[in-house]
Amino acid sequence: MEAGARAFRGARLSIWALVLGAVLVFIVANAHLVYVSFTSDPGCVAHMKDPGAQPGQFRAAKSSC
């Protein structure tokens, strides 16, 4: 009986280690996304200033440049 309890305890520990690892990966990935969003600056890109006459030609809704 003691061997079965030890195996169950080991399985529980492995499951908790996997859950903890997944949570840590999730937190680190989101922290990286927040860091990149604050440090990146895409700058201005060339775009149409006036609406295009052809279908499918779009312009920026509100230019920040």
C-alpha positions in Angstrom: 0.0 0.0 0.0 2.9 2.4 0.8 4.3 2.0 -2.8 0.9 3.0 -4.3 0.7 6.1 -2.1 4.3 7.1 -3.0 3.5 6.7 -6.7 0.3 8.8 -6.3 2.3 11.5 -4.5 4.9 11.6 -7.2 2.2 11.9 -9.9 0.6 14.8 -8.0 4.0 16.5 -7.7 4.6 16.1 -11.5 1.2 17.5 -12.3 1.7 20.5 -10.0 5.2 21.1 -11.6 3.6 21.1 -15.1 0.9 23.5 -14.0 3.4 25.8 -12.4 5.6 25.7 -15.5 2.6 26.6 -17.8 1.6 29.5 -15.5 5.2 30.8 -15.5 5.4 30.6 -19.3 2.1 32.5 -19.6 3.3 35.2 -17.2 6.6 35.7 -18.9 5.1 35.7 -22.4 2.6 38.4 -21.4 5.3 40.4 -19.7 7.3 40.3 -22.9 4.3 41.5 -24.9 3.7 44.4 -22.5 7.5 45.3 -22.6 7.5 45.3 -26.4 4.3 47.4 -26.7 5.8 50.1 -24.5 9.3 50.1 -26.1 8.5 49.8 -29.8 7.8 52.9 -31.9 6.7 52.0 -35.4 7.1 55.6 -36.6 5.2 57.0 -39.6 4.7 55.0 -42.7 3.7 56.3 -46.1 0.0 56.1 -46.6 -2.7 57.8 -48.7 -3.8 61.1 -47.4 -7.1 61.2 -49.5 -9.6 58.5 -50.0 -8.8 56.5 -53.2 -11.1 56.5 -56.2 -10.7 52.7 -56.8 -12.5 50.1 -54.6 -10.2 48.6 -52.0 -8.1 51.7 -51.6 -8.0 52.8 -48.0 -6.3 55.5 -46.0 -5.5 55.9 -42.3 -8.5 56.8 -40.3 -6.6 59.3 -38.2 -2.9 60.0 -39.0 -0.6 60.8 -36.2 2.1 62.2 -38.4 
